[in-house]
Each structure stands twice: as structure tokens, then as C-alpha cells.
């Protein structure tokens, strides 16, 4: 089962955004990106597998094939975003040709983490989550 988060990250490495997209993000794009991440976090809280899976990019959906498979990976490898105690949105940045929404979270165990949501614009102009990876955070618990 530990292989699933690694596969999830592997998709990130082969799906870069266009390099010019970060500069082209307007206020509406930034709001839409944040809304997609907020909606997925809310779906996790409700244990709404289908809603959470619908917000993933087509390549992530293809990789996991079902909302159940996707949610098993999230529940086991991404507890900090599956059941965060606190969420604070940070900046959207370009990194290695990818659009990243940074989100500070306090996980269910009280440990802080930084979630890096890799975003992908769809052909219809909407945004989907094309992966997420967690790193250590300098945020302190209260």
C-alpha cells in the first residue's frame, strides 16, 4: 500500500504545466484554484469519495481508476489533508513548470505540514488537482 503515494507523486513528474501559465494567472484563476482545493478538503471531511475524486485531474483518475482506490491512498498516505485540524492557504507559485497551491495544515496528530497541491488547467478552462505532496512545515502547533 505504501507504493500508492509514490505512484501518485510519479504522475506529478510527468505532467508539467505550461511554463507561461503561472504568469497568466489572474484573480479569477487564483480564486478558482483555491475553491477546488477547498472543495476537495470538504469532500474528505464528509467522506464523499466521489466528490473528492471528481476534483482530481483526468490522469490521476485514470491512475487510480475508482474513487475507492483514490480514497484508500488518501486515507493511508495523506492523513494531514484527509483530516486536518487546521488549514491555512498560502501562495500560489510556479515550481519546475508546475502551478502549486501551498496549504499549511495541522494534521490529526497535531503535526504541522505543508501541502503542495499541483494544479492543472483543463481544456474547458476549469482547474483540477494533479497531485499533492507533503513536506515538513515550520509552523508550530498551538
Backbone as numpy.savetxt, mean C-alpha at the origin, in Angstrom:
# Nx Ny Nz CAx CAy CAz Cx Cy Cz
4.59 -19.84 3.86 3.78 -18.64 3.86 4.63 -17.38 3.86
5.87 -17.40 4.38 6.73 -16.21 4.39 7.11 -15.81 2.97
6.94 -16.68 2.02 7.29 -16.38 0.65 6.33 -15.35 0.04
5.09 -15.31 0.50 4.12 -14.39 -0.08 4.54 -12.94 0.00
4.98 -12.41 1.17 5.42 -11.02 1.19 6.59 -10.76 0.24
7.46 -11.73 0.08 8.58 -11.55 -0.85 8.08 -11.49 -2.28
7.08 -12.31 -2.62 6.50 -12.25 -3.96 5.82 -10.92 -4.19
5.14 -10.43 -3.16 4.47 -9.15 -3.23 5.48 -8.05 -3.55
6.62 -8.07 -2.88 7.67 -7.10 -3.11 8.29 -7.27 -4.48
8.40 -8.50 -4.97 8.97 -8.75 -6.29 8.17 -8.06 -7.38
6.86 -8.00 -7.23 6.04 -7.32 -8.21 6.40 -5.84 -8.27
6.73 -5.27 -7.12 7.12 -3.86 -7.09 8.34 -3.59 -7.96
9.24 -4.50 -7.96 10.50 -4.29 -8.66 10.37 -4.34 -10.16
9.29 -4.94 -10.67 9.13 -5.04 -12.12 8.04 -4.12 -12.67
7.43 -3.31 -11.81 6.33 -2.46 -12.25 6.59 -0.98 -11.94
7.66 -0.37 -12.46 7.91 1.04 -12.14 6.88 1.96 -12.79
6.66 3.09 -12.16 5.81 4.13 -12.75 6.66 4.91 -13.74
5.98 5.67 -14.59 6.73 6.53 -15.50 7.47 7.57 -14.68
8.70 7.87 -15.05 9.53 8.78 -14.29 8.94 10.18 -14.18
8.16 10.62 -15.16 7.61 11.97 -15.15 6.32 12.07 -14.34
5.78 10.96 -13.86 4.48 11.00 -13.18 4.53 11.76 -11.87
5.61 11.63 -11.11 5.69 12.30 -9.81 5.57 13.79 -9.95
6.23 14.36 -10.94 6.17 15.80 -11.17 4.79 16.21 -11.66
4.06 15.30 -12.29 2.76 15.62 -12.88 1.61 15.47 -11.88
1.88 15.06 -10.66 0.81 14.87 -9.69 0.25 16.21 -9.24
-1.03 16.39 -9.45 -1.66 17.61 -8.98 -2.38 17.32 -7.66
-3.05 18.31 -7.15 -3.76 18.17 -5.87 -4.81 17.07 -5.93
-5.50 16.96 -7.05 -6.53 15.92 -7.19 -5.91 14.53 -7.17
-4.76 14.35 -7.86 -4.08 13.06 -7.84 -3.65 12.71 -6.42
-3.08 13.66 -5.73 -2.61 13.42 -4.36 -3.77 13.04 -3.44
-4.89 13.71 -3.60 -6.08 13.38 -2.80 -6.61 11.99 -3.16
-6.61 11.67 -4.45 -7.10 10.36 -4.89 -6.21 9.24 -4.37
-4.90 9.45 -4.39 -3.97 8.45 -3.87 -4.23 8.20 -2.39
-4.34 9.28 -1.64 -4.60 9.13 -0.21 -5.92 8.41 0.03
-6.95 8.75 -0.74 -8.25 8.12 -0.56 -8.19 6.61 -0.81
-7.44 6.18 -1.82 -7.32 4.75 -2.12 -6.67 4.03 -0.94
-5.60 4.60 -0.40 -4.92 3.97 0.74 -5.86 3.96 1.96
-6.53 5.08 2.21 -7.49 5.13 3.33 -8.59 4.08 3.18
-9.10 3.94 1.96 -10.16 2.96 1.71 -9.67 1.53 1.96
-8.42 1.24 1.55 -7.92 -0.11 1.79 -7.71 -0.35 3.28
-7.17 0.63 4.00 -7.00 0.48 5.44 -8.36 0.26 6.12
-9.38 0.99 5.68 -10.73 0.82 6.23 -11.28 -0.57 5.91
-11.02 -1.05 4.71 -11.47 -2.40 4.33 -10.79 -3.46 5.20
-9.51 -3.27 5.50 -8.81 -4.20 6.40 -9.50 -4.21 7.76
-9.85 -3.03 8.27 -10.49 -2.94 9.59 -11.82 -3.68 9.62
-12.54 -3.65 8.51 -13.85 -4.33 8.42 -13.71 -5.81 8.02
-12.48 -6.24 7.76 -12.24 -7.58 7.22 -13.02 -7.79 5.94
-13.07 -6.75 5.11 -13.74 -6.80 3.82 -12.70 -7.15 2.75
-12.46 -8.44 2.61 -11.43 -8.93 1.69 -11.63 -8.42 0.27
-12.86 -8.46 -0.21 -13.13 -8.06 -1.60 -12.84 -6.59 -1.84
-13.26 -5.73 -0.91 -13.02 -4.29 -1.08 -11.52 -4.00 -1.05
-10.79 -4.63 -0.15 -9.34 -4.41 -0.06 -8.65 -4.88 -1.34
-9.06 -6.01 -1.85 -8.46 -6.60 -3.05 -8.74 -5.76 -4.29
-9.93 -5.17 -4.37 -10.29 -4.32 -5.51 -9.40 -3.10 -5.63
-8.80 -2.66 -4.54 -7.94 -1.48 -4.55 -6.50 -1.80 -4.93
-6.20 -3.08 -5.08 -4.87 -3.51 -5.54 -4.81 -3.40 -7.06
-3.61 -3.19 -7.57 -3.43 -3.08 -9.03 -3.74 -4.41 -9.70
-4.00 -4.38 -11.00 -4.27 -5.62 -11.73 -3.13 -6.65 -11.60
-1.90 -6.19 -11.58 -0.80 -7.16 -11.46 -0.77 -7.83 -10.10
-1.12 -7.10 -9.05 -1.21 -7.70 -7.71 -2.39 -8.67 -7.68
-3.52 -8.27 -8.25 -4.67 -9.17 -8.29 -4.35 -10.45 -9.05
-3.63 -10.31 -10.15 -3.26 -11.49 -10.93 -2.31 -12.39 -10.14
-1.39 -11.78 -9.42 -0.42 -12.55 -8.64 -1.11 -13.38 -7.56
-2.07 -12.79 -6.84 -2.71 -13.48 -5.73 -3.97 -14.24 -6.12
-4.56 -13.91 -7.24 -5.69 -14.62 -7.84 -7.01 -14.55 -7.10
-6.99 -14.30 -5.81 -8.25 -14.18 -5.07 -8.06 -13.26 -3.88
-9.18 -12.71 -3.43 -9.12 -11.83 -2.26 -8.69 -12.61 -1.02
-9.07 -13.88 -0.95 -8.66 -14.71 0.19 -7.16 -14.89 0.27
-6.54 -15.19 -0.86 -5.08 -15.34 -0.89 -4.39 -14.03 -0.52
-4.90 -12.94 -1.08 -4.35 -11.63 -0.80 -4.44 -11.31 0.70
-5.59 -11.54 1.28 -5.78 -11.21 2.70 -4.97 -12.12 3.62
-4.76 -13.36 3.25 -3.89 -14.23 4.06 -2.49 -13.64 4.13
-1.99 -13.14 3.00 -0.68 -12.52 2.97 -0.66 -11.27 3.85
-1.69 -10.43 3.75 -1.73 -9.20 4.54 -1.80 -9.52 6.03
-2.66 -10.44 6.41 -2.82 -10.78 7.83 -1.55 -11.35 8.44
-0.78 -12.10 7.67 0.43 -12.71 8.23 1.67 -11.85 8.08
1.79 -11.10 6.99 3.03 -10.37 6.75 2.96 -8.87 6.93
1.76 -8.32 7.10 1.60 -6.88 7.16 0.66 -6.46 8.29
0.89 -7.01 9.49 0.01 -6.74 10.64 -0.09 -5.25 10.95
0.99 -4.51 10.73 0.99 -3.09 11.06 -0.03 -2.30 10.25
-0.28 -2.70 8.99 -1.28 -2.00 8.19 -2.64 -2.73 8.24
-2.61 -4.00 8.59 -3.86 -4.74 8.71 -4.66 -4.28 9.93
-3.97 -4.05 11.04 -4.63 -3.63 12.27 -3.83 -2.51 12.96
-3.69 -1.37 12.30 -2.92 -0.30 12.94 -3.68 0.33 14.11
-2.93 0.72 15.12 -3.53 1.49 16.22 -3.66 2.96 15.81
-2.67 3.43 15.07 -2.66 4.82 14.61 -2.15 4.87 13.18
-2.62 5.87 12.45 -2.21 6.08 11.06 -1.98 7.57 10.85
-0.84 7.91 10.25 -0.58 9.31 9.92 0.04 9.37 8.53
-0.64 10.07 7.63 -0.16 10.16 6.25 1.00 11.14 6.15
1.98 10.73 5.35 3.14 11.58 5.10 3.13 12.06 3.66
4.29 12.33 3.16 4.45 12.85 1.81 4.29 11.78 0.74
3.98 12.24 -0.45 4.05 11.39 -1.64 5.36 11.75 -2.31
6.13 10.74 -2.67 7.44 10.99 -3.26 7.69 10.07 -4.44
8.64 10.44 -5.25 9.13 9.58 -6.33 10.38 8.89 -5.81
10.45 7.60 -5.97 11.63 6.85 -5.54 11.85 5.73 -6.55
13.01 5.73 -7.17 13.36 4.71 -8.16 12.28 4.59 -9.24
11.73 5.74 -9.65 10.73 5.74 -10.71 9.34 5.33 -10.26
9.12 5.23 -8.96 7.82 4.82 -8.43 7.20 5.93 -7.60
5.89 6.02 -7.63 5.17 6.97 -6.80 4.86 6.27 -5.48
5.34 6.86 -4.39 5.22 6.24 -3.08 4.44 7.16 -2.14
3.38 6.63 -1.55 2.66 7.33 -0.48 3.20 6.79 0.83
3.81 7.66 1.61 4.36 7.25 2.91 3.28 7.38 3.99
3.18 6.35 4.83 2.20 6.35 5.91 2.86 5.82 7.17
2.88 6.64 8.21 3.38 6.20 9.52 2.27 5.44 10.21
2.57 4.27 10.72 1.58 3.48 11.45 2.16 3.02 12.78
1.28 2.83 13.71 1.61 2.13 14.96 0.88 0.81 14.85
1.63 -0.27 14.85 1.04 -1.59 14.69 0.27 -2.04 15.91
-0.38 -3.18 15.82 -1.18 -3.68 16.94 -0.34 -4.00 18.17
0.96 -4.21 17.96 1.88 -4.48 19.07 2.48 -3.22 19.66
2.09 -2.06 19.13 2.62 -0.78 19.61 3.89 -0.34 18.92
4.40 -1.15 18.01 5.65 -0.81 17.32 5.37 0.12 16.13
6.15 1.19 16.01 5.97 2.08 14.86 6.59 1.49 13.61
6.01 1.82 12.47 6.54 1.38 11.17 6.20 2.43 10.14
6.95 2.43 9.07 6.66 3.30 7.95 6.22 2.42 6.80
4.97 2.62 6.35 4.44 1.87 5.22 4.66 2.70 3.96
5.26 2.09 2.96 5.52 2.74 1.68 4.55 2.10 0.68
3.50 2.84 0.32 2.51 2.35 -0.63 2.94 2.75 -2.04
3.19 1.76 -2.87 3.56 2.01 -4.26 2.28 2.13 -5.06
2.11 3.27 -5.70 0.87 3.57 -6.39 1.05 3.44 -7.90
-0.04 3.09 -8.57 -0.01 2.91 -10.02 -1.27 3.54 -10.62
-1.04 4.44 -11.58 -2.17 5.05 -12.28 -2.67 4.03 -13.31
-3.98 3.87 -13.35 -4.61 2.94 -14.29 -4.92 3.65 -15.60
-5.16 2.91 -16.67 -5.47 3.54 -17.95 -6.65 4.52 -17.90
-7.59 4.29 -16.98 -8.74 5.19 -16.87 -8.45 6.40 -16.00
-7.22 6.51 -15.50 -6.82 7.65 -14.68 -6.95 7.43 -13.19
-7.59 6.34 -12.78 -7.74 6.04 -11.36 -6.41 5.52 -10.80
-6.35 5.41 -9.49 -5.14 4.93 -8.82 -5.41 3.62 -8.11
-4.42 2.74 -8.12 -4.48 1.47 -7.38 -3.15 1.28 -6.65
-3.19 0.42 -5.66 -1.99 0.11 -4.88 -1.26 -1.03 -5.57
-0.01 -0.77 -5.90 0.81 -1.76 -6.62 1.84 -2.40 -5.70
1.61 -2.33 -4.42 2.49 -2.96 -3.45 2.65 -2.08 -2.23
3.17 -2.67 -1.19 3.44 -1.96 0.05 4.62 -2.66 0.70
5.53 -1.85 1.20 6.60 -2.45 2.00 6.77 -1.64 3.27
7.17 -2.32 4.32 7.31 -1.71 5.63 8.78 -1.55 5.98
9.10 -0.42 6.60 10.44 -0.20 7.12 10.31 0.29 8.54
11.43 0.29 9.25 11.45 0.80 10.62 11.12 2.28 10.60
10.52 2.74 11.66 10.15 4.15 11.78 10.85 4.74 12.99
11.16 6.02 12.89 11.75 6.71 14.04 10.68 7.26 14.97
9.43 7.10 14.59 8.32 7.55 15.42 8.34 6.80 16.73
8.00 7.46 17.79 7.98 6.83 19.11 6.54 6.58 19.54
6.34 5.49 20.24 5.00 5.22 20.77 4.75 6.11 21.97
3.47 6.35 22.23 3.12 7.24 23.35 2.80 6.46 24.59
